Every structure is written in structure tokens, then in C-alpha cells.
Amino acid sequence: MAFIDRYNQGIRAVEHRMVDLTEMASNMLGRSLEVLLRADPDGAQEVIDYDDVVDAETDRIEQAAIELISLQQPAQEDLRVLTAALRVVRDLERIGDYACDIAEIAQELESTPDLKPLGDVSRMGDLTRSMLRRAGEAFVSKNPQIAYEVSRRDDAVDQLYLNLHHELMDVMRRDPLKVAQAANLLLVARYLERVADHTVNLAEMTIYMAQGVRQPFRHSPRSANAEAVRKSPPPK
């Protein structure tokens, strides 16, 4: 009985730490956008330094999941939880990396960006963080309905990115003095779009945990234009 209790506690501990890691990545992303909007280099450095905390927790969760798989021979349902955790921690780690990338851009800016599309970048960030929070809720509750909701929100992020791409490229064509700012904001938008993609991965793994189905969103509709822009190279 004690062995079974320790085993169950180990599974639940991995699940709870996954929730905490999702919150850490979300807070890190939100903070990176705050320092970008305020042109706060000191705050940006705090975000960059915090990435080590996220990386360390990622490694601890990964190690715990591997030990449970290799030593305890988990049942199928528990094995799906642990397999999903091994995949999702890397998605969350990448989200932390993108938050660092945004913070590094904030360090490069000499002043707060004065471009009109900045508001759309902020809205894109809010939507992306909302997706991430809902994906975390879906993961801990193993709720496929919330996971599908997260996937649908990704279409809105793609559309915002598409709009920003066109608008910022137009700014760079019209005003050479704003090329650097516009290019940096375009990179931020690209990073947020990538964060949304990793968040959809989290939602996919939620459905895998709950139903054993892999890649449930593979055939979901996407805008052809948005997909083309997503694959375009970042500005030089």
C-alpha cells in the first residue's frame, strides 16, 4: 500500500509541478511584454535571469517523469500523463526562451516604441497568455473541451500576426527612420505566434492524456495567407 501511495503521489506531483511551470512561463512572458512596453532594461534583465529557474524546473520535472516510467512501470493512463509531461515541459521551456528573446529586444530599444501597431502587439500578447492559462487548466483537469477551445483561439493569434506583418512591413517601406523599431516589433509578433504554437502543443497533449488521440488538430482549417506568413523568414 505504501508503495502504491508513493507511486500515486509521484504522478500527482508531476501534474502539479506542470501547472506551476505553466504559470511560471506565463508570468515570464507577461513580464517580458511589460518591460518592452516601458523600455525597461533592468526589468528585461530580470526576465532573462529568471530563465535559469524555468530551465532548472524543466529538468527536475523531466527527471521525475523518467524515473516513474523506468522504475514503476505505470499503467496506460499514467503513462500517457508522464509522456505528455515529457513533451510539454519542452514546449514550456521554449516559451520561456521566447520571453527572453522579447526581453532582449526591450534591452536594445533606446526608448518606448512609438509605432501605432504596438497596441496590436500588446493585444496579441494578452491573447497568447490567455491561451496559455487555459491550456494549463485543460492539462491539469484533462479536459478536451478546453483544449479544443485553445486550438480555436490560435486562429485569432494567426490573424493578428498576419495583420501586424502587413502593417509593420508597410511602416518599414514608408519610413526608413522607423525600420529598426518596426523590425523589432515584427520579431516580437513572430515570437508570440510561436508561443501560441507551443501552447497548442500543450492542448494536443491534453487530448492525448484524456483520450489517447495524437495530433487531433492536424486537419483543422487554417488561413492559407496566415500559414504563408508564418513560414516567411524574419526581417534582417
Buried (B, 14 or more C-beta within 10 A) or exposed (E): EEEEEEBEEBBEEBBEBBEEBBBBBBBBBBBBBBBBBEBBBEBBBBBBEBBEEBEEBBEBBBEBBEEBBEEBEBEEEBBBBBBBBBBBBEBBBBBBBBBBBBBBBBBEBEEBBEBEBBEBBBBBBEBBBBBBBBBBBBBBEBBBEBBBBBBEBBBBBBBBBBBBBEBBBEBBEEEEEBBBBBBBBBBBBBBBBBBBBBBBBBBBBBBBBBEEEEEBBEEEEEEEEBEEBBEEEEBE
